[in-house]
C-alpha cells in the first residue's frame, strides 16, 4: 500500500539493497532514496574505497558524460546496447545528467572533443557530491563487505511474501525486498545474475590499444596524427579520429573506438589481425597523386624527404617513403610514376599486423554481461526474477571512450531508482 507519497510493504518501508559502490550503484541508491523517502536503501561495496573507478576516470578528472544531447545520435556511440538505450535516453539523457550534478553544486564544462568534466578538473568533485548525497538521503553505505551468494526467496520462505537473502563472506545474512545489481565488470555480478536465472554474454575486453611491432614505427613513439582512418577489413569495421604511435604500437581515439566495435572479433582472433591505415583520409588517392606530381614539377632538385606536401609529421613521412622504397637521397626528379603510386599506397592503404592488445591507462570497459533481452528497459527490472534490477556495466552495454559509459550508468541506474521503491 502507498501512504503519503512513500511505499510500504506490510506497513513497513521497502528494503532495497544495492550491490556495488560504483557510479551506477551510488546513483541508483541516491535517486531511489530521494524519490521514495521512506525506502530503506543500503549499498554493499566489497572494496574499502567506494567510487574507485570514478576517481581514476578521465586521468583523475572524471569524464562525467559527453555533450551529445540528441538520443538518436547518442545511441550511435554504443557498440553494444544502443538499441536498448534509445528509449531510456528519452527519459534521462545527457542534459538531465548535467542538471542533476549542477543542481547539487557541481558545474560541468565541455571540451573541444565533446567530453564533459567538472570545472574543477578533479574527480573528487564528483565523489564528494555523490558521498554527500548518500549522507543527506539517508542511504546506508557499507564498505569492505563481500557478497558470496544471493537467494531469491519464495513467498513461503519470507514473511514479506518474497524478496532476497544476501549471504556475506563474514557469514552475516541480509534480507531485502528489492535488489539492484550494479557490480560493473566484477565476475561476482555475473555469477549472481546467472544464479537468479539470467544468461551472461561472455565478457571480453573493450577499449584497448593495439600492440604493433613494425619497422615503420621504430623510434616514432609520441608521434601523433590529428585525423587518420583505421580499418579491420576482414571485420568490415572502420573508425576515424586522432591516432598516436606509442612504444608498443598504436593508441588514440581512432584505435580505442575501433577496439570497442571490434572487441568480440578481436577476442575471437586472439588479438591478431591486419590493420589498414589511411594517414590522410581527407585526401582521395587521385588528389594525392596530383599533388605529388605537382611537387615533382615544381621542386625537381629537392630531396623528397625534406619537402612533404601533406600535413603528416616529418618523421612519419620519412618512414612511409622508406616503406615505398625511397631513401633520404632521392630527389623529386628521380621519382617514377610507379614510385608515386607506391607512396600513395603507403599513405592510404598501409597494412600493419596487430599482435596483441594493450590497455587504456587504468580505465577498462567490458563487452558482454547480462543479456539485454532479459531486462525490461522501461524499469531496468529483470524479466526472469521479479524484484531484481540492473544498472551500469553489469549489463551487456558498452560505449566508446568519451564519457558514454558513465552516461549509460547514470541513465540505467536513474531508471532503476524510479521503480525500486514502488
Secondary structure in CASP SS format (residue, H / E / C, confidence):
PFRMAT SS
TARGET T0000
AUTHOR 0000-0000-0000
METHOD secondary structure of the structure
MODEL  1
X C 1.00
X E 1.00
X E 1.00
X C 1.00
X C 1.00
X E 1.00
X E 1.00
X E 1.00
X E 1.00
X C 1.00
X C 1.00
X E 1.00
X E 1.00
X C 1.00
X E 1.00
X E 1.00
X E 1.00
X E 1.00
X E 1.00
X C 1.00
X C 1.00
X C 1.00
X H 1.00
X H 1.00
X H 1.00
X H 1.00
X H 1.00
X H 1.00
X H 1.00
X H 1.00
X H 1.00
X H 1.00
X H 1.00
X H 1.00
X H 1.00
X C 1.00
X C 1.00
X C 1.00
X C 1.00
X E 1.00
X E 1.00
X E 1.00
X E 1.00
X E 1.00
X E 1.00
X C 1.00
X C 1.00
X C 1.00
X C 1.00
X C 1.00
X C 1.00
X H 1.00
X H 1.00
X H 1.00
X H 1.00
X H 1.00
X H 1.00
X H 1.00
X H 1.00
X H 1.00
X C 1.00
X C 1.00
X E 1.00
X E 1.00
X E 1.00
X E 1.00
X C 1.00
X C 1.00
X C 1.00
X C 1.00
X H 1.00
X H 1.00
X H 1.00
X H 1.00
X H 1.00
X H 1.00
X H 1.00
X C 1.00
X C 1.00
X E 1.00
X C 1.00
X H 1.00
X H 1.00
X H 1.00
X H 1.00
X H 1.00
X H 1.00
X H 1.00
X H 1.00
X C 1.00
X C 1.00
X C 1.00
X C 1.00
X H 1.00
X H 1.00
X H 1.00
X H 1.00
X H 1.00
X H 1.00
X H 1.00
X H 1.00
X H 1.00
X C 1.00
X C 1.00
X C 1.00
X C 1.00
X C 1.00
X E 1.00
X E 1.00
X E 1.00
X C 1.00
X C 1.00
X C 1.00
X C 1.00
X E 1.00
X E 1.00
X E 1.00
X E 1.00
X C 1.00
X C 1.00
X C 1.00
X C 1.00
X H 1.00
X H 1.00
X H 1.00
X H 1.00
X H 1.00
X H 1.00
X H 1.00
X H 1.00
X H 1.00
X H 1.00
X H 1.00
X H 1.00
X H 1.00
X H 1.00
X H 1.00
X C 1.00
X C 1.00
X E 1.00
X E 1.00
X E 1.00
X E 1.00
X C 1.00
X C 1.00
X C 1.00
X E 1.00
X E 1.00
X E 1.00
X E 1.00
X E 1.00
X E 1.00
X C 1.00
X C 1.00
X H 1.00
X H 1.00
X H 1.00
X C 1.00
X C 1.00
X C 1.00
X C 1.00
X C 1.00
X C 1.00
X E 1.00
X E 1.00
X E 1.00
X E 1.00
X E 1.00
X C 1.00
X C 1.00
X C 1.00
X C 1.00
X E 1.00
X E 1.00
X E 1.00
X E 1.00
X C 1.00
X E 1.00
X E 1.00
X E 1.00
X E 1.00
X C 1.00
X C 1.00
X C 1.00
X C 1.00
X C 1.00
X H 1.00
X H 1.00
X H 1.00
X H 1.00
X H 1.00
X H 1.00
X H 1.00
X H 1.00
X H 1.00
X C 1.00
X C 1.00
X C 1.00
X C 1.00
X E 1.00
X E 1.00
X E 1.00
X E 1.00
X E 1.00
X E 1.00
X E 1.00
X C 1.00
X C 1.00
X C 1.00
X E 1.00
X E 1.00
X C 1.00
X C 1.00
X C 1.00
X H 1.00
X H 1.00
X H 1.00
X C 1.00
X C 1.00
X C 1.00
X C 1.00
X C 1.00
X C 1.00
X E 1.00
X E 1.00
X E 1.00
X E 1.00
X E 1.00
X E 1.00
X E 1.00
X E 1.00
X E 1.00
X H 1.00
X H 1.00
X H 1.00
X C 1.00
X E 1.00
X E 1.00
X E 1.00
X E 1.00
X E 1.00
X E 1.00
X E 1.00
X E 1.00
X E 1.00
X C 1.00
X C 1.00
X C 1.00
X E 1.00
X E 1.00
X E 1.00
X C 1.00
X H 1.00
X H 1.00
X H 1.00
X H 1.00
X H 1.00
X H 1.00
X H 1.00
X H 1.00
X H 1.00
X C 1.00
X H 1.00
X H 1.00
X H 1.00
X H 1.00
X H 1.00
X H 1.00
X C 1.00
X C 1.00
X C 1.00
X C 1.00
X E 1.00
X E 1.00
X E 1.00
X E 1.00
X E 1.00
X E 1.00
X C 1.00
X C 1.00
X C 1.00
X C 1.00
X C 1.00
X C 1.00
X H 1.00
X H 1.00
X H 1.00
X H 1.00
X H 1.00
X H 1.00
X H 1.00
X H 1.00
X H 1.00
X H 1.00
X H 1.00
X H 1.00
X H 1.00
X H 1.00
X C 1.00
X C 1.00
X C 1.00
X C 1.00
X E 1.00
X H 1.00
X H 1.00
X H 1.00
X C 1.00
X C 1.00
X C 1.00
X C 1.00
X C 1.00
X C 1.00
X C 1.00
X H 1.00
X H 1.00
X H 1.00
X H 1.00
X H 1.00
X H 1.00
X H 1.00
X H 1.00
X H 1.00
X H 1.00
X C 1.00
X C 1.00
X C 1.00
X C 1.00
X C 1.00
X C 1.00
X C 1.00
X E 1.00
X H 1.00
X H 1.00
X H 1.00
X C 1.00
X C 1.00
X H 1.00
X H 1.00
X H 1.00
X H 1.00
X H 1.00
X H 1.00
X H 1.00
X H 1.00
X H 1.00
X H 1.00
X H 1.00
X H 1.00
X H 1.00
X E 1.00
X E 1.00
X E 1.00
X E 1.00
X E 1.00
X C 1.00
X E 1.00
X E 1.00
X C 1.00
X C 1.00
X C 1.00
X C 1.00
X C 1.00
X C 1.00
X C 1.00
X E 1.00
X E 1.00
X E 1.00
X E 1.00
X E 1.00
X E 1.00
X C 1.00
X H 1.00
X H 1.00
X H 1.00
X E 1.00
X E 1.00
X C 1.00
X C 1.00
X C 1.00
X C 1.00
X E 1.00
X E 1.00
X C 1.00
X C 1.00
X C 1.00
X C 1.00
X C 1.00
X E 1.00
X E 1.00
X E 1.00
X C 1.00
X H 1.00
X H 1.00
X H 1.00
X E 1.00
X C 1.00
X C 1.00
X E 1.00
X C 1.00
X C 1.00
X C 1.00
X C 1.00
X C 1.00
X H 1.00
X H 1.00
X H 1.00
X H 1.00
X H 1.00
X H 1.00
X H 1.00
X H 1.00
X H 1.00
X H 1.00
X H 1.00
X H 1.00
X H 1.00
X H 1.00
X H 1.00
X H 1.00
X H 1.00
X C 1.00
X C 1.00
END
